[in-house]
Amino acid sequence: MDLSIHDLVKRFGKLTALDHVSLEVAQGSFVCFLGPSGCGKTTLLRVIAGLEEADGGSIRLGGSDLSAIPARNRNFGVVFQSYSLFPNMTAARNVGYGLECRRWDKARMQSRIKEMLDLVHLADQAEKLPSQMSGGQQQRIALARALAPDPSALLLDEPLSALDAKVREELRIEIRAVQKRLGITTIMVTHDQEEALAMADLIVVMSKGRIEQIGTPQQLYREPATAFVADFIGRMNVLPLDPGPQDGFRFAGTQLEVRTAAGGAGKPVAALGIRPEAITLKGLDTTGPNVLPASVRTVSFLGNITRVEVEPDARPGTGILVELHGMARVPEPGERLNIDISAEDLRVLS
Amino acid sequence: MSVTTASGSRPAAHLPGRASDRSITLALSILAAIPILLFLLLPLTGILLRGFQTPAGFGLGNFIQTFGADRFWRLVGNSISMSLTSTLIAVGLAYFYAYALQRASIPLKPFLRIAVLTPLFAPSLVQAQGLILLLGRNGALNRFLGFDIDIYGFWGTTIANALYAFPYAYLILSAALAVADARIYESAETLGAGPARIFRDVTLPATRFGLAAAIFVVFTLVMTDFGNPMVIGGDFSVLATEVYNQVIGQAQFGLGAVIGIVLLVPAVLAKLIEKRISARQHALVTAQSKPLEVKPSRGRDIAFSVYAYVIVALILSVLAIVVLASFVRLWPYNMSFTLRHYQFDVQNGTAPLWNSVGVSLATAILGVAITGLTAIVVHKFRNPLTGPLSMLAILPAAVPGMVLGLGYVLTFNDPANPLNILYGSFALIVILSVYYNHAHAFLISSTSLKQIGPVFDEASTTLGGSTLTTLRKVTLPLLWPTLLGVGVFYFMRTMVSLSAVIFLVTPSTQLAAVSVLQLSDRGALNQAAAFSVCIMAIVVACLLIVRTILWLAGAKNVTLIR
């Protein structure tokens, strides 16, 4: 069943947390809501879960409207950020809680609990209390608890952010594996772009209550539509266009050639974007369409890469990052050179 | 391993549960609101209305009559001067006592922490009792050392009340001194500030809100206390004793109500100011703060040890002399040991003691039910009733016990009131005790509920649990140790409370603390002492029993971890 969100609005007093948000989530897909804190991603998840009431718009699941259905009857499995296991119940009772609420009979419940604990590889922890388990184990039990009543979708609210780096990476793989095995529609909220890129089929980038861009991880990295997305996912140099009437794209007095399709259809062009690895450093004698004279400001050696910050002669004050891989010749600060901006990788941002 | 998913499961399938959550929460909210309206708001409006009621009709007659009397202004003067002096002594001494425990290393801190709270276990006139036995006309000092001290009057009342209020001041100040940011102290030290300067420039400003809160709390407490001035005041009358004399002595309800209002107004103001102040105290410490560790310093530690032990000796000696007096034949003339005073062959015998235990137990049970329900309604539900309910729940903090008790008399002895059937019964005393202590009990439950947080409710809801299921299976199992603590609080306060219930007790509903007052009044000092000792013993026994229960429950968890 597809989840279809249409024109959702949510206000907290004067603050608009969700500003006319529309979105389609296909059956069985893994979608990440990504954005900085306060962008509305958690609010959107909570509205879908029924924990917050929207001020406008609709949520439909497989054609039926969810608006009038309270959270407890929506049949969504929710995993919270942390410490949401009932501290007075063992792992097994936690997993069985949703089944208790649905008045399953004892035998069926026991076998389902066992099945779920096996699914998250914690059958041996069944009789432990949450306080006796590690953070990672607790979140796996929380996942099993959410999945036990066979929900129509799984909603994960920053499920990994309270865990330390190593456990986080393990659990990332495990959640994705479970999701693929069950084929369950899953929405995860995160502020960690790496997490989103690694796990999601589809990423919804949000900012200030609006959706900035929806796309696969590859699309978002290669073809960011807005300066916000470009900056939020990976590093991207944002080159503001020269003021004055525009015929094409002028930056630092040079007419830049762009060979990619313009993103953000219909919106006014604000800037050009280029990834640091798509710029090459050349000698002062090189010429070409996208070559600009510049001088080196700082050089940071970071092992496998070297990050060089340059300043175009015609745009002093605008720093441009360039990443050199491997054993390339490293320039000195103050050195004058040319930068070559790849026309294939130059993005038009709105 | 095969995992089944029925991808066709309908989201709209309704889960078991008879009534909708909304109607259940509304019903529970109304259930919580009705008693608080009947037994808190009604008596308080009753006292206000009664103050304006005169034989000639509605008007300011009572106020004019009261304010026109010289005697009234003398009582106001007495009350204020006594309360100010008492407050200065109690808060001043408690500040350095709390400082000694929080900021110096002194031996046996756990003992010092408990010992200073012992006055809370005794009826609020035990200090006056102890002082009389020690310094009264027939007190130990006058009798054996040939002094000629007259303790009755201003100083007796002031000292007794200072001792009575000391633990309350200590609790507030100790909390204020417990939070400190070590980084500020380290900066001051590295900048070359000496200990005295650090105290003046860092410690004192950081605790100024706690200090102000303690002053307001103690002032109100002392101003409205009734037991100590009654026993040791002699000819020195204060407003609190005057209410009693007007109402019980002369049946002047209207005039009593006026003085009640006069006592209520400063108490409400003080509470409002204190609330504003304590809200600012919390903002002083941030998550980045580094806790202060006490570094040994020989001179300071010795000085504070001496100080702390002298204070504890003072507090304990007043209690100890009461215990001692209960075991001697006739203090201070015949000091031979006897258990005679524990035969309670006077008045109603031991009945008042058992009445008190019964009333306190009933108060504990009813109180836990009422405050638990109110706290859950206020913190877990959201409907138009929850806002006003949370305000009403903490209103008793600003209402002196005497004033609430008077409100009960004025409201429920009116034959026109259908609830008049409760008048003169233990039930009304129990209800009064519940609402007299409601604010503090509510705050204890609230703090605990806030710590439990909304995430368990949300988890339970998304798993299909109804509000009642969540309460029964999650909230209450997590809350029970707190509720047990609330029960103990109610029991303790009701066992020792005097001023709230004084207007409601009748010869057939006699309570222990009131017996102590009446025995003291009649000069039966040894028997009064024995009664006080019994009250203290019961309170301490109750504390030990519950401590054991909690320890056993905790111990179960401990063995599980192993």
Boltz contact constraints between the chains, C-beta under 6 A:
constraints:
  - contact:
      token1: [A, 49]
      token2: [B, 462]
      max_distance: 6.0
  - contact:
      token1: [A, 51]
      token2: [B, 458]
      max_distance: 6.0
  - contact:
      token1: [A, 61]
      token2: [B, 11]
      max_distance: 6.0
  - contact:
      token1: [A, 69]
      token2: [B, 12]
      max_distance: 6.0
  - contact:
      token1: [A, 71]
      token2: [B, 461]
      max_distance: 6.0
  - contact:
      token1: [A, 71]
      token2: [B, 462]
      max_distance: 6.0
  - contact:
      token1: [A, 72]
      token2: [B, 461]
      max_distance: 6.0
  - contact:
      token1: [A, 72]
      token2: [B, 464]
      max_distance: 6.0
  - contact:
      token1: [A, 73]
      token2: [B, 14]
      max_distance: 6.0
  - contact:
      token1: [A, 73]
      token2: [B, 15]
      max_distance: 6.0
  - contact:
      token1: [A, 74]
      token2: [B, 11]
      max_distance: 6.0
  - contact:
      token1: [A, 75]
      token2: [B, 11]
      max_distance: 6.0
  - contact:
      token1: [A, 78]
      token2: [B, 462]
      max_distance: 6.0
  - contact:
      token1: [A, 80]
      token2: [B, 455]
      max_distance: 6.0
  - contact:
      token1: [A, 84]
      token2: [B, 455]
      max_distance: 6.0
  - contact:
      token1: [A, 84]
      token2: [B, 459]
      max_distance: 6.0
  - contact:
      token1: [A, 86]
      token2: [B, 474]
      max_distance: 6.0
  - contact:
      token1: [A, 88]
      token2: [B, 477]
      max_distance: 6.0
  - contact:
      token1: [A, 88]
      token2: [B, 478]
      max_distance: 6.0
  - contact:
      token1: [A, 97]
      token2: [B, 463]
      max_distance: 6.0
  - contact:
      token1: [A, 98]
      token2: [B, 463]
      max_distance: 6.0
  - contact:
      token1: [A, 98]
      token2: [B, 464]
      max_distance: 6.0
  - contact:
      token1: [A, 101]
      token2: [B, 463]
      max_distance: 6.0
  - contact:
      token1: [A, 101]
      token2: [B, 464]
      max_distance: 6.0
  - contact:
      token1: [A, 101]
      token2: [B, 465]
      max_distance: 6.0
  - contact:
      token1: [A, 101]
      token2: [B, 469]
      max_distance: 6.0
  - contact:
      token1: [A, 102]
      token2: [B, 464]
      max_distance: 6.0
  - contact:
      token1: [A, 103]
      token2: [B, 16]
      max_distance: 6.0
  - contact:
      token1: [A, 118]
      token2: [B, 1]
      max_distance: 6.0
  - contact:
      token1: [A, 119]
      token2: [B, 3]
      max_distance: 6.0
  - contact:
      token1: [A, 150]
      token2: [B, 5]
      max_distance: 6.0
  - contact:
      token1: [A, 150]
      token2: [B, 6]
      max_distance: 6.0
  - contact:
      token1: [A, 150]
      token2: [B, 9]
      max_distance: 6.0
  - contact:
      token1: [A, 152]
      token2: [B, 9]
      max_distance: 6.0
  - contact:
      token1: [A, 152]
      token2: [B, 11]
      max_distance: 6.0
  - contact:
      token1: [A, 182]
      token2: [B, 5]
      max_distance: 6.0
